């Protein structure tokens, strides 16, 4: 099988590695639109369900070495009051770690493995896919240079579009889909060198949905003086969306006033924001789930298939699960077209549920519930507001939809 992979992001690189591991593809080529691979982005979480797949590809040790492993997930009100805390990752009983790391480090590990295993000549930059054609036996991809000049077309047996939220292949099959769905929330993200907080390996989510912040460590002893490299994300309800660009610089004045009074005994949020090395902005956008992804010898994967709100560490993780599932189906199905349809049947329903869940009941619904019952005021006794069992049920419900509950992850692959 000759496989064409469009896009050199998390999904495309994982797919290339997973396909190579099966031995079913005689040729794998990854075409990336960017002329050169640059270190872009801030932090990303990779849950145990996705790490299970990356571990099977022999990448766990290298990824763990450049990351932090959160041990607990803690929820706080906007007054800094603890609402709920639960063990996370291996501390929760997972066989594989939950890791948090810089997105460029994840990209570096994946890309290094791809170049080593399928050959650097098969990772081709400066090729933006402009459209696809197919007949009964082959699929043809058309390309352009970054400046728009046409490049030679390429043929293969299958084509997997991993070309992200602005996917040209998706647009070809859904030309009337319209713009992204913006429902009133923007994100601002940054990284800051900071002393350890809480357990030193905690994920903290503060506030309800109208104004939320999540903080987690990416590196321990980042500066050789015991400080952490912290990733933080601010989510604020707004009527106007910022540009749909993962690497758009953010302005302090656009969001800082919301958090200027969030000073707690365990974290000075305003100082954390002010001391950031970099600030980026992004709107909370997604698209409605599609009725199908696969069209003959072409299919969609990752953000090209199911762009979703960046909640619960799901964006990158779901692309990894897509890639691993598709590679296994290429191995088990004699006909590659049948494998693409089986992949769609396996992955479209669960990812569609996550898209909807991230809109309606993301993890911070726990704090939403508390703040609704208290009217946003401080509480004296949490047990008078909500029980630990109720909060545990809310959090486990989200984990099960996202596919990273410990009972789900422990099942055999495939």
N, C-alpha and C positions, 0 to 999 in steps of 0.2 A: 504493500500500500504506500502510495506517495501522498503525504499529508501536508497541506498548506495551512499554516497558523497565521492569522492576521492579528498582530498586536503583541508587543513584547512586555506586557505588564504581568501582574501576578498570575492571572488566569492562563495567559498564553505560555509563559515560561513553565508553569507547573504542568500544563498539558504536554509540552514538548518532552519534559522529563518523564512523565508517566507513560507516554507513548513509547519512548525509548526503552523503558523498563520492561514493557510487555514483549518487545521483540517483534511486534506485528507490522511495524512500519519500516519498509526498506529505506525510506527517505523522509525526513522531517525538516521542513524549512519554516522559519519564523520570520515574518516581514514586519518591521517596526517603522512607523511613520517618521519618528524623530531622526534627524541626521546623526545625532550622537546621544548616547545615554547619559543623562545628567542626574545628579543626586538631588531629587526633588521630593518634597513632602516632609511630614513631621512624624508623628507616632502612629502605630497601628497595633491592634490586638489580634493575636492568632490563638483561637481557642483550642482546647484539647481535641475536638473533633477534626479540625484541620491539621493540627500537629500530628495526629495519628497518620494522616496521609503523607505529610512531609517526612515523617520519621521512616515510613516504608520506603521512601526514595533516598534514604541515607543522609538526610540533611539536619537531623535533630541536634546533634552535637554542635555543629557550626552555628546554628541559629541560637541555641541556648547560650553559647559563649558570647554572643553579641547582644544579649537581651536581658530583661528582668523577668522574674517569674512571680507575678502577684499571688499572694497567699490568702487574701481575704478581700471581700467586696463589701463596702460599708456605705449605707445610705443615711444622709443627713437632711434636716430641714434647712431652709435659708437662714435660720438662726444658729446653725451649726450644731443642733441637737441630734444625737445619734438616734436613728429610728430602727435600723436593722443591719446586722452584720452576719455574713455567712462565709465559711471557708471556700476557697476557690482553687481551681487547678488541681495539682497533686495533693494539696491539703484537703481537698474535698473527696479524695479517693480515686482520682483519675490516674490511669497508667501513664498518660502522656501529659506534658506540662501545658499550661496556658502561658504564653509568652507575650510580652509587650516590648516593642523595639522600634527603632527608627525605620520608616518605610524604605529609605535608601539602603539600609543594611539588609533588609529582606530582599530587595531587588538585586543587590550585589551578590548575595549567596545564590539566589536562583539563577541569575545570569551566568555566574561563574561555572555553575554545574552544567548549564545548557551548552556553553561553549566547549567545555571539556568533553561532554558526552556525545553530542551530535556534531561537533566540529564548529569552529568559529565561522567558517564559510557558509554555514547554514543559518546563521543569525544575521539577517540583512537589514541594515538601517536605511533611512532616507527613502522608504517605499510606503507611501500612503495609498491604501486601497481606495479606488474610486468606484468600483462596481464588480460584479461577478456575472459570468454566464456559464451555462452547463448544457451538456447533451446527455445521452444515456450512459456514457462511459467515463467522461472526464468533466472537470470543472476548470474554468479559466478565470483568473484574477487579473484585473486591470489596475495599474499603479501610476502614480505621479510623484515627481520629486516634491520636496517642500515648497519650491517656488511655483509649482503647478505644471511644469513641463512633463510631458508624457514619458513613461518608462516602458520597457518591453513587458508584455503580459506573460503570466506564468500559468502552467497547467499542473493539475494534480488529480488524484482520485477522490479526495474529499477536501473541503475547506471549512475551517472552524474560525468563526469571527469572534475574536477576543479584543475587539477594537474599542471597547469602553463605552462611556455614556453618549459619546457623539458618533456612534457606529454608523459608518457609511453603508455597511451591509444590511443592518437593520432598517435603515431608511429606505433602501432599495425595495425591501419586501413590505414595508409599512410606510409608504410615501405620504399618507394623509394622517399620520399619527398626531401631528401637532407638537407644540412646545412641551417642555417638562412641566410636571405638576408641582407648583409651589403652593404650600398651604400655610404660609405665614411665619416660618421660622428660619433664622440665619445662624450660622456657626462662625465663631472666631476661634482659632487654634494657635497654640504657641508652645515653646519649650523653654524651660527655665532651670538653671542650676540652683538647687535648694537643699537645705538640710533634710535628713529623713523625717517623715511625719507618720503619725499613727504607729503601725507595726514596722514601718520601714519597707514593707512590701505590700502596701494596701492600694486598692482602687477605691476612690471616694467619689460618690455622686451626691451633689448638694442641690437642694431646691426642687421645686415642682416644674411642670412643663412650661410655664410662662417665662421662667428664667432659671436655667439649670447650668451647673458646671460639673465636669468630671475631671478628676486628676489621677494620674497613675505614673509610676516610675518606669523609665526606659533603660536606665543604666545605673548600677550601683558604683559608688566611689568614682564618679565620673571625672573629678578633677584631682584625684589623688589625695584629697583632704577629707574624704568620707561623705561628700555631698552626692545627692542623687541628680540625675537628669530627669526632670519631670515633664510629662506631656499634660497639657490642660486644654479643655474644650469648653467654650461658653456657648450656650444655646439660648437665643432670645426670640420672643414672639415679635415680629415686625410685619408691616403691610407690604413693604417693598423688598424684593429679592436682590442680593448682591450678585455679581456675575457668576455663571456656572463654570468655574475654573478652580481646580484643586490647589493651584499655586498662586492665587491672586493675593497680593499683600493686603493686610487688614489695617484699619486705622483705629488707634486707641480710643479716640473720642466717640467712635460709633457705638461702643459697647461698655467701656470702662465705668461710666456713671452708674450702671445697673449694679455693679459689684463693689463700689467704693466703700460701702459700709460692712462688707462681709469679712469682719475681723473676728476670729474665733481663738480660743486658747490653743487649738491644735493646728491652725493655719491662718496666715494673713493673706487672704486672697488678693486684695489690691496690690500688695507688694509683689506677689507672685506674678501678676500680670505686668506690672511696670518693669520688672527685671527680665522680661522675656528676651531671648536672643533673636527671635523672629516671630511675627504674627501674620497668619494667613486668614482669609475669610472664604466662606462657601455657603450657598443657600441650601436649605433642606429641601431637596427636590427628588422626585422619583417619577416613574411612569406606571400606568396601570398594567397589570399582568397581561401578557400576550396569550392568544389562543394556541399558538404553535411557534416553535423555534426552528424546526428542521424542514428544509425544502430540498428534497432530492439529496444531492451530495453536499449540501451546505447547511450549517447549523450555527446558532449563536451560543455564546458562553460568557459567564460573568456579567459585568455591567452592561454588556451589549444585549444580554438576554433579560436581565431582571434588575435594572437600577433601583436601588432602595435607599431609604434613609440610613445614614451611617450610625446606626444604633446597635448596641450589644456586640460590637466587633464582627458584624456579619458580612460587610461588603467583600473584603478579601477572602474571608473564610469560605463563603459560599462559592466563590470562583474556584478555590482549591478543590472543594468537594465536587463541583461540576467536572473539573478536569480529571480527577481520579475516577469518577464514575464512568465518564466517556471512555477513558483508556481501558478500563476493565471490560466494557461492552464491545470495544473493538476486538478484544481478545476472545470473548465468548461467542460473538456473532460471526458467522462465515461471510455475510454480506455487509460491507461498510454502510450502505444506505439503511439497512435494517438496524445497525448499531446506532445510527443517528436518531432514528425514530424511538428506539428503546431508551436512549439517553433522555430524550424529551419527555417520554412517559414517566421516567424515574425522577427527573429533577424539576420539571415545570411545576407540578402541584405543590411540593414543599416550599420552593422559593416564592411562589405566589402567596402562600400563607404568611411568609415572613415579611414580604412587602406590605401586606395589609396590617399585620401585627405591629410593625414598626411605626405605622401611622397612628394606630388606635390605642395600643397598649404596650409601649416600650418599657424597659426596666424601671424607669423612674415613676411608673404608675403607683409604686409603693408610697413614695413621698406625696404624690398627688392626693392619694386617699387620705393620708394623715392631715395634710394642709386643708383639704376640704372639710374634714370633720372638726378641725380646730379653728377654722376661719382664718388660717394663716398666722395664728398667734402661737406663742411659746406654750408648751404643755408642761404640766407638773408631773404627771404620771402617765407614761406612754401606755401602760396596760389599760387605762381608762379610755383610750382612744382607739387602739387596735391591738389584736393579739399577735404574738409571734407566729402562731400557726397560720393565721390569715396571711401575714406577709410572706412566710415561707411558701405558701401555696401560690401566691402571685408570682414570685420569682421563679419557682419551679415550672410554672405554666409557660413563662417566656422561654426558659431553657429548653423545654420540650419542643416548642414550635421551632426554635432556632436549631435544634438538633444537637445541642451540647450538654444535655443532661447526662450524668455519669452512667446511668443505665443504658442509654442509647449508644454512647461512645464505646462502651465495653463490648458491644456486639461485634462479631467478625466482619471484616471489610467486605463490602459488596452485598 
